[in-house]
Amino acid sequence: MPELFVAMVKEEWRIHSTMFGSLSFALFPILIFWIAFMGSFLLPLMRQALPAGELSLILHANYLMLGFMVGAFGLLGSEVMNRRFGQASLLSYSARSLPLSERFIFANFVVKDTLYYFVLWVLPLALGFLLASPFIGVPVTLPLLLALTLTLSFLSGLCAVFFLSSVYSRSKPALAAILAILAVAAAALYLVTGQNPAVYYPPLNLFLAFSWTSLLLSLAAIVLLFVISIWLFSPEMVGAAKHHKSLLVPLTGKLSVFPYPPLAAKDLIDMYRSGGMVGQTLFSFLIPLVVIWFFLSLLSGYLPAYGVLIEFALVTGVIASTMYTWITMFDTFGAYACLPVSVRTLIKSKITTFSVLQIIPALFIAAVSILSGQALYLVPAVVLCLSLSFYSLGITVWLTGLSPSVLVYDVKVMVTYLALTGAALLVLSAVAFAVPFAALGAVLLLIPALFFARLGFAKWEAREQPGF
């Protein structure tokens, strides 16, 4: 039924364009195109620091991570089909009123989301590089090949996490077994060949040495993972009864050192009971970063001994800041409007929950520092990661309030976020690479983080509660 797919595409457009305007949403892919077009003229300068092969590696790793970050449909399946997006009744809820199976509707939803991410992120970058290629002396076949391999990189990351999250929703032991097998296979490959497993990544190899056999195998693997993931999908019916022991009072007591512990406890309990805390940590944080570590390790020949850890800490800090999106994904101020709770109070409680979750990236970076033999730089790496995470959080609160997952596609929001975060990344990279322990100075980012957060409190209270 193409009608259902087209209707879902229109629905997605209307949701975003209603929130911040059709023009602003339409300009988002144009922004990515312009960044790619102008960035292409910097390639000659970049090649002086990194060879073309390493630049392509970074690009493919970024788009693989993008696929990882958006592909956990196995976690979102039940929420999509059971109206967990506030009170919005999306077309995906139509299985209850139309003679269509849940699996068929969900497949259309996944393809629609994949198409949107492709149009917003992958296609504009490829077009920007393609149109800039005549001006920088690059043969037109190179950007066309890059467009193909970046698409495969994005889809492979998306389908891999889609498959793993679908297995997770069915059986946690089965997922643990699959991850154990993958870890053993990667270790065996390294022991036998002595090479980082990332060098065998199919889309990257296809870019470096194109062959139709590799292309067909990559496409077959993506299609197979997608089909299996859809087959594994089984929506949990909203009427199913569940019983949980009371956690609010004991958890509130443990969070008493933070502001607004009851609200923060409520967020943590919601995430835990929905499976979001474990699932999001696994599929939107740990798995992407473990894979990215393998890719960054390939740059060890071009960075100082501690350079990979510093770069990884910066990447982890940016990804850790997206935990705020986990907390606010299914929550709006409307649900609290009848309570004596202000927008400022609600956002502060989300920041409390976010602060508790930062234990995860702190422990992760500490473990990576020790396992990589860079324990000497453990403290600077953790400080760098958390400081950047809280700095990005402050900017996110100011720009998006309680709706970061949607407002990020407002072109004004994205430009401002990229400019402010990019400036901090540039300064921190330069300082930390020159003197690793100077990274401890990253704590100074907490000052602008607090400033931006306070701007956000005032801004969103005025919008959500005018005249309050």
C-alpha positions in Angstrom: 0.0 0.0 0.0 2.0 3.0 -1.2 -0.8 5.2 0.1 0.2 4.4 3.7 3.8 5.2 3.1 3.1 8.5 1.4 0.7 9.4 4.2 3.4 8.7 6.8 5.9 10.9 4.9 3.3 13.7 4.9 2.6 13.2 8.6 6.3 13.5 9.4 6.6 16.7 7.4 3.5 18.2 9.2 4.8 17.3 12.6 8.1 19.1 12.1 6.8 22.0 10.0 4.0 22.7 12.6 6.5 23.0 15.4 9.0 25.4 13.8 7.8 26.3 10.3 7.9 24.6 6.9 10.7 26.9 5.6 13.0 26.2 8.6 12.6 22.4 8.3 13.1 22.5 4.5 16.3 24.5 5.0 17.9 21.8 7.1 19.2 19.6 4.3 20.3 22.8 2.4 22.4 23.7 5.5 24.1 20.2 5.4 24.6 20.7 1.6 26.2 24.1 2.1 28.5 22.8 4.9 29.6 19.9 2.6 30.0 22.2 -0.4 32.2 24.8 1.4 34.0 22.1 3.4 35.1 20.5 0.1 37.3 23.5 -0.6 39.2 22.8 2.6 40.2 19.3 1.4 43.7 20.4 0.1 44.5 21.8 3.6 43.1 18.7 5.4 45.3 16.4 3.3 48.3 18.1 4.6 47.4 16.8 8.1 45.7 13.6 7.1 46.0 11.5 3.9 42.8 11.1 1.8 42.4 7.5 3.1 42.1 8.7 6.7 39.7 11.4 5.8 37.4 8.9 4.0 37.8 6.6 7.1 36.5 9.4 9.4 33.6 10.2 7.0 32.5 6.5 6.9 32.9 6.2 10.6 30.7 9.2 11.2 27.9 7.9 9.0 28.2 4.5 10.5 27.7 6.1 13.9 24.7 8.1 12.5 23.1 4.8 11.5 23.8 3.4 14.9 22.3 6.4 16.7 19.0 6.4 14.8 18.5 2.7 14.1 17.2 1.3 17.4 13.7 0.8 16.0 13.5 -2.5 18.0 13.3 -0.3 21.2 10.8 2.2 19.7 8.5 -0.3 18.1 6.1 -0.8 21.0 6.1 3.0 21.7 5.3 3.8 18.1 2.5 1.3 17.9 1.0 2.0 21.3 0.7 5.8 21.3 3.4 6.6 23.7 4.2 9.9 22.0 2.0 11.9 24.4 -1.6 11.6 23.2 -0.7 11.8 19.5 -2.4 9.2 17.5 0.0 8.6 14.6 -0.8 6.6 11.5 1.3 3.8 13.0 -1.6 3.3 15.5 -3.9 2.5 12.6 -3.5 -1.3 13.1 -6.3 -1.0 15.6 -8.7 0.4 13.1 -7.6 -0.8 9.7 -7.2 -4.4 8.3 -3.4 -4.1 8.3 -0.9 -6.1 10.3 1.3 -4.5 12.9 4.4 -5.8 11.1 3.4 -4.2 7.8 2.6 -0.8 9.4 5.9 -0.9 11.3 7.9 -1.8 8.2 6.4 1.3 6.5 7.3 3.4 9.5 10.9 2.2 9.5 11.3 2.8 5.8 9.8 6.3 6.1 12.2 7.2 9.0 15.1 5.8 7.1 14.2 7.9 4.0 13.9 11.1 6.1 17.3 10.6 7.7 18.8 9.9 4.2 17.3 13.0 2.7 18.3 15.2 5.8 21.8 13.9 6.3 23.3 11.6 3.6 22.0 13.0 0.3 22.9 16.7 1.0 26.5 15.9 1.9 26.9 13.8 -1.2 25.4 16.6 -3.4 27.6 19.2 -1.8 30.8 17.3 -2.5 29.6 16.4 -6.0 28.9 20.1 -7.0 32.2 21.2 -5.5 34.3 18.5 -7.2 34.9 20.4 -10.5 36.3 23.4 -8.6 38.7 21.4 -6.5 40.0 19.1 -9.3 38.3 15.9 -8.1 36.9 13.5 -10.8 33.2 13.4 -10.7 33.3 9.6 -10.1 34.8 10.1 -6.7 31.8 11.9 -5.1 29.4 9.5 -6.8 31.3 6.6 -5.3 31.4 8.4 -1.9 27.6 8.9 -2.0 27.1 5.2 -2.6 29.5 4.0 0.2 28.3 6.6 2.7 24.7 5.4 2.0 25.8 1.9 2.6 27.7 2.9 5.7 24.6 4.7 7.1 22.3 1.8 6.2 24.7 -0.9 7.6 24.9 0.9 10.9 21.1 1.4 11.0 20.2 -2.1 10.1 22.8 -3.6 12.5 21.4 -1.8 15.5 17.9 -2.4 14.2 18.6 -6.1 14.3 20.3 -6.1 17.7 17.6 -4.0 19.3 14.9 -6.3 17.8 16.7 -9.3 19.3 17.0 -7.4 22.6 13.2 -6.8 22.6 12.7 -10.6 22.2 15.4 -12.1 24.3 18.2 -10.5 26.4 20.2 -13.8 26.6 20.1 -14.2 22.8 21.5 -10.6 22.4 24.2 -11.4 24.9 25.1 -14.5 23.0 25.3 -12.6 19.7 27.5 -9.9 21.2 29.8 -12.5 22.7 30.1 -14.2 19.4 30.9 -10.9 17.6 33.5 -10.1 20.3 35.2 -13.5 20.0 35.2 -13.2 16.2 36.8 -9.8 16.3 39.4 -10.9 18.8 40.2 -14.0 16.7 40.4 -11.9 13.5 42.9 -9.6 15.3 45.0 -12.5 16.6 45.1 -14.3 13.2 45.8 -11.2 11.0 47.3 -8.8 13.5 45.1 -6.1 12.0 42.4 -3.9 13.5 39.0 -5.5 12.5 37.8 -2.0 11.3 40.1 -2.4 8.2 37.6 -5.0 6.9 34.6 -2.7 7.0 32.8 -3.4 3.7 31.7 0.2 2.7 35.1 1.6 3.4 36.8 -1.2 1.4 34.3 -0.6 -1.4 35.3 3.1 -1.5 39.0 2.3 -1.6 38.6 -0.5 -4.2 35.3 -0.8 -5.9 34.0 -4.2 -7.0 30.5 -5.4 -8.0 30.9 -8.4 -5.8 31.6 -6.3 -2.7 28.6 -4.1 -3.5 26.2 -6.9 -3.9 27.4 -8.6 -0.7 27.0 -5.3 1.2 23.5 -4.8 -0.2 22.5 -8.4 0.6 23.7 -8.1 4.2 21.7 -4.9 4.7 18.6 -6.4 3.2 18.9 -9.6 5.2 19.4 -7.7 8.5 16.4 -5.5 7.7 14.1 -8.4 6.8 15.1 -10.4 10.0 14.5 -7.3 12.1 11.0 -6.8 10.7 10.3 -10.4 11.2 11.4 -10.3 14.8 9.1 -7.3 15.5 6.3 -8.1 17.9 4.5 -5.1 19.4 3.7 -5.2 23.1 0.0 -4.6 23.4 -0.9 -1.5 25.5 -3.5 -3.5 27.5 -0.9 -6.0 28.8 -0.8 -6.0 32.6 2.5 -5.4 34.3 3.3 -5.3 38.0 6.2 -3.4 39.5 7.3 -2.9 43.0 7.4 0.6 44.3 10.7 2.4 43.6 9.7 6.0 44.0 10.3 6.5 47.7 13.6 4.7 48.0 15.0 6.2 44.8 13.9 9.7 45.9 15.8 9.3 49.1 19.0 8.3 47.2 18.6 11.4 45.0 18.0 13.8 47.9 21.3 15.5 47.3 20.0 16.7 44.0 17.3 19.3 43.3 13.7 18.0 42.7 14.5 14.3 43.5 10.9 13.0 43.1 10.7 14.2 39.5 14.2 12.9 38.7 13.3 9.6 40.3 10.1 9.4 38.2 12.2 9.9 35.0 14.7 7.1 36.0 11.8 4.7 36.9 10.1 5.4 33.6 13.3 4.7 31.7 14.1 1.6 33.6 10.6 0.1 33.3 10.3 0.8 29.6 13.7 -0.8 29.0 14.9 2.6 27.7 17.7 3.0 30.2 19.4 -0.3 29.4 18.5 -0.3 25.7 19.5 3.3 25.0 22.7 2.9 26.9 23.5 -0.2 24.9 22.4 0.8 21.4 22.8 4.6 21.4 26.0 4.8 23.5 28.1 1.7 24.2 27.9 -0.2 20.8 28.4 2.9 18.7 31.4 4.1 20.8 33.0 0.7 20.9 32.9 0.5 17.1 34.1 4.2 16.8 37.1 3.3 19.0 38.2 0.7 16.5 38.0 3.2 13.7 39.8 5.9 15.7 42.5 3.4 16.5 43.4 3.3 12.8 44.5 6.9 13.2 47.1 6.1 15.8 49.9 6.5 13.3 49.0 10.1 12.8 48.3 11.1 16.4 50.4 11.1 19.5 50.2 8.1 21.8 47.5 9.7 23.9 45.8 11.4 20.9 43.3 8.6 20.2 42.1 8.7 23.8 41.7 12.5 23.8 39.8 12.4 20.5 37.6 9.6 21.8 36.9 11.5 25.0 35.7 14.4 22.9 33.4 12.2 20.8 32.1 10.5 23.9 31.3 13.9 25.4 29.2 14.9 22.4 27.3 11.6 22.4 26.9 11.6 26.2 25.1 15.0 25.8 22.4 13.3 23.7 21.3 11.4 26.9 19.1 14.5 27.5 17.1 13.4 24.4 16.5 10.0 26.0 15.0 11.7 29.1 12.7 14.1 27.2 11.8 11.9 24.2 8.3 10.9 25.5 7.7 13.7 27.9 6.0 17.1 27.4 5.1 19.9 29.7 1.4 19.3 28.9 1.3 16.3 31.2 2.4 18.5 34.1 0.3 21.5 33.3 -2.3 20.6 36.0 0.4 20.3 38.7 2.1 23.2 40.6 5.3 22.5 38.5 6.9 25.2 36.4 8.8 24.6 33.2 12.0 25.7 35.0 11.4 23.1 37.7 10.8 20.4 35.1 13.9 21.2 33.1 16.0 21.3 36.3 14.7 17.8 37.2 15.7 16.6 33.7 19.2 18.0 34.3 19.3 16.1 37.6 18.4 12.9 35.7 21.0 13.7 33.1 23.7 14.2 35.8 22.9 10.8 37.3 23.3 9.2 33.8 26.7 10.8 33.3 28.1 8.1 35.6 27.9 5.9 32.4 30.3 7.9 30.2 32.6 8.6 33.1 33.0 4.9 33.9 33.2 4.1 30.2 36.1 6.6 29.5 37.9 5.4 32.6 37.7 1.8 31.4 38.9 2.7 27.9 41.8 4.7 29.4 42.9 1.6 31.5 42.4 -1.0 28.7 44.2 1.1 26.1 47.3 1.5 28.4 46.7 5.3 28.8 45.7 5.2 32.5 48.0 8.2 33.1 45.5 10.4 31.2 42.4 8.9 32.8 41.4 12.0 34.8 42.0 14.5 32.0 40.0 12.3 29.6 37.0 12.0 32.0 37.1 15.7 32.8 37.2 16.5 29.1 34.3 14.2 28.3 32.0 15.3 31.1 32.8 19.0 30.7 31.9 18.9 27.0 28.8 16.9 27.7 27.4 19.4 30.3 28.4 22.3 28.0 26.4 20.8 25.1 23.6 20.1 27.5 23.4 23.8 28.5 23.3 24.8 24.8 20.6 22.1 24.1 18.4 23.4 27.0 18.7 26.9 25.8 17.9 26.1 22.1 15.3 23.3 22.5 13.9 23.2 26.0 12.0 19.9 26.5 11.9 19.0 22.7 15.5 18.4 21.6 14.7 15.4 19.4 12.4 17.5 17.2 13.8 21.0 17.4 17.2 19.9 16.3 15.9 19.9 12.8 15.1 23.7 13.0 17.9 25.1 10.8 18.5 28.1 13.2 18.9 25.7 16.1 21.3 23.5 14.3 23.5 26.4 13.0 23.7 27.8 16.5 24.4 24.5 18.1 27.1 23.5 15.6 28.8 26.9 15.9 29.0 26.9 19.7 29.8 23.2 20.1 32.3 23.3 17.2 34.2 26.3 18.7 34.5 24.4 22.0 35.7 21.2 20.2 38.3 23.2 18.2 39.8 24.9 21.3 39.7 21.7 23.5 41.3 19.6 20.7 44.1 22.1 20.2 44.8 22.5 23.9 44.5 18.8 24.9 46.6 17.6 22.0 49.4 20.0 22.9 49.3 19.4 26.7 47.0 16.5 27.8 46.7 17.6 31.4 45.6 21.0 30.2 42.3 19.3 29.4 41.6 19.7 33.2 40.8 23.3 32.3 37.8 22.1 30.4 35.9 22.4 33.7 35.7 26.1 32.8 33.0 25.1 30.2 30.6 24.7 33.2 30.4 28.5 33.4 28.9 29.0 29.9 26.9 25.8 30.4 25.2 27.3 33.4 24.7 30.6 31.6 23.0 28.9 28.6 20.9 26.7 30.9 19.6 29.8 32.7 18.8 31.5 29.4 16.8 28.3 28.6 14.9 28.4 31.8 13.6 31.9 31.1 13.0 31.3 27.4 10.9 28.2 27.7 9.0 29.3 30.8 7.9 32.3 28.8 6.9 30.2 25.9 5.2 27.3 27.7 3.7 29.3 30.6 3.2 32.9 29.3 2.2 35.2 32.1 3.0 32.6 34.7 
